[in-house]
Every structure is written in C-alpha cells, then in structure tokens.
C-alpha cells in the first residue's frame, strides 16, 4: 500500500495506490478492508497505471471508525498475496439538516 498513509483520517473519495510486482506478472490488484463488520472485504479493484495500481474509494460506504486497508495482488497462476496492513480512521461528514422557516400563521405539523 502506497496510499493512504498509515494512520490517516479519511473522508469522502480517496485514492488508493499499491505497488505490486511478481516474476510471473501481476494480473490484478484489489483493495480490502478489515474492521467493524468488515473482514477482508473488497472495496475496490485497481487499474494498472504508471504510478502503480490505482482505485478510488468513497468512505461513505462504511461507518466511521478504525479500519485496516490492504492490497491483494494476484499473479498469472492465480496465486495471491496481501500487503502489510495500513491502519486508517474513517471520519465521514455529518449530514446537515435543512432548517425551514415556518411562515406566520402556517400550521405546525
């Protein structure tokens, strides 16, 4: 895992980045999340780029809390290896309630 950095506080859409290599060739990289009710749950499939294997992740898909992110690289023989875990904290923005002004004389419901 190259991004995010260890112990990051994450909110909104995040870029996940992993470096992966294998003498036989890497065919895919996925990102997995562990923590809370998630146990190595795939949260994104990466695409190979010049900068590594990249994926986007919207943190609003999980509740606030502490998690461990890992990349899972698979080679041409379908053998897979997990990266070291990266601890992160998800802190999603709170929804703002709309406050409407009641017009004078309007009924209260």
Backbone torsions as a table, in degrees:
resi	resn	phi	psi	omega
1	UNK	NA	124.3	176.4
2	UNK	-100.3	-37.4	176.7
3	UNK	-136.5	141.1	1.4
4	UNK	-79.4	168.9	177.6
5	UNK	-72.0	152.6	178.1
6	UNK	-57.5	137.9	177.7
7	UNK	68.3	22.5	177.5
8	UNK	-73.2	149.2	169.7
9	UNK	-97.6	120.6	-173.6
10	UNK	-112.5	141.4	175.5
11	UNK	-149.2	145.3	177.6
12	UNK	73.2	-152.8	-178.6
13	UNK	-83.6	127.6	-177.6
14	UNK	-118.4	149.7	172.2
15	UNK	-93.4	127.5	175.0
16	UNK	-106.1	135.3	-175.8
17	UNK	-137.8	133.6	177.9
18	UNK	-137.3	145.2	171.1
19	UNK	-100.1	136.8	-179.8
20	UNK	-147.7	135.1	176.1
21	UNK	-146.2	154.8	179.7
22	UNK	-157.5	140.7	179.8
23	UNK	-58.4	-28.0	-179.1
24	UNK	-90.3	-10.7	-179.3
25	UNK	100.9	134.8	177.4
26	UNK	-91.5	128.8	-178.8
27	UNK	-101.4	-24.6	179.4
28	UNK	-159.0	155.3	173.0
29	UNK	-136.4	131.2	175.1
30	UNK	-119.8	158.2	174.9
31	UNK	-111.5	134.1	-177.3
32	UNK	-123.6	151.7	-176.4
33	UNK	-123.2	135.8	175.7
34	UNK	-129.5	137.0	179.3
35	UNK	140.6	149.7	-177.1
36	UNK	60.4	-127.4	179.8
37	UNK	-90.9	7.6	-178.2
38	UNK	-101.3	129.2	178.6
39	UNK	-129.5	94.7	-176.6
40	UNK	52.2	48.2	178.8
41	UNK	-84.9	128.5	179.3
42	UNK	-69.1	125.7	179.1
43	UNK	-113.8	-5.5	178.6
44	UNK	-174.9	146.9	173.7
45	UNK	-105.3	130.3	-175.2
46	UNK	-89.4	154.8	173.7
47	UNK	-111.4	139.5	178.9
48	UNK	-72.3	134.2	178.1
49	UNK	-137.7	174.4	174.9
50	UNK	-60.8	-27.9	-175.8
51	UNK	-94.1	4.1	-177.2
52	UNK	120.8	-164.7	178.3
53	UNK	-93.8	115.2	-173.1
54	UNK	-113.9	145.5	172.9
55	UNK	-149.4	158.3	174.2
56	UNK	-104.9	149.5	179.2
57	UNK	-142.1	125.7	175.9
58	UNK	-92.5	113.2	-174.6
59	UNK	-65.9	-15.2	-179.8
60	UNK	-69.4	-5.5	177.6
61	UNK	-79.4	-5.5	178.2
62	UNK	-133.8	154.8	177.1
63	UNK	-70.4	159.7	173.5
64	UNK	-55.9	147.1	177.0
65	UNK	151.4	-176.0	-179.6
66	UNK	-95.0	135.7	-177.7
67	UNK	-140.1	168.5	171.1
68	UNK	-122.1	126.7	176.7
69	UNK	-100.9	141.4	175.6
70	UNK	-141.9	154.0	169.5
71	UNK	-101.1	150.9	179.6
72	UNK	-126.2	107.7	-178.5
73	UNK	-97.7	138.5	179.9
74	UNK	-123.5	135.0	-179.0
75	UNK	-97.9	-175.4	-175.2
76	UNK	-66.5	-18.9	176.5
77	UNK	-96.2	13.9	178.6
78	UNK	65.3	25.5	173.7
79	UNK	-91.2	134.6	-174.9
80	UNK	-120.2	150.6	177.2
81	UNK	-139.9	136.0	175.5
82	UNK	-88.3	146.1	171.8
83	UNK	-77.9	172.2	170.8
84	UNK	-63.6	148.7	179.8
85	UNK	-74.2	146.0	176.8
86	UNK	-117.3	113.6	178.7
87	UNK	-73.5	133.7	178.1
88	UNK	-139.0	161.1	174.8
89	UNK	-122.7	127.4	176.8
90	UNK	-92.7	126.7	178.9
91	UNK	-131.2	90.5	-178.3
92	UNK	-79.0	147.4	177.9
93	UNK	-66.0	147.3	177.9
94	UNK	-78.7	144.5	175.6
95	UNK	-69.8	139.1	177.1
96	UNK	-96.4	131.9	178.8
97	UNK	-80.9	141.8	176.7
98	UNK	-80.6	129.8	177.8
99	UNK	-109.5	112.8	177.6
100	UNK	-99.6	143.3	174.9
101	UNK	-86.2	133.8	177.8
102	UNK	-81.8	129.9	178.4
103	UNK	-71.2	147.5	179.7
104	UNK	-57.6	129.9	177.9
105	UNK	86.6	-7.5	179.6
106	UNK	-74.5	143.5	-178.9
107	UNK	-69.1	150.5	173.1
108	UNK	-91.7	128.7	-179.5
109	UNK	-100.3	NA	NA
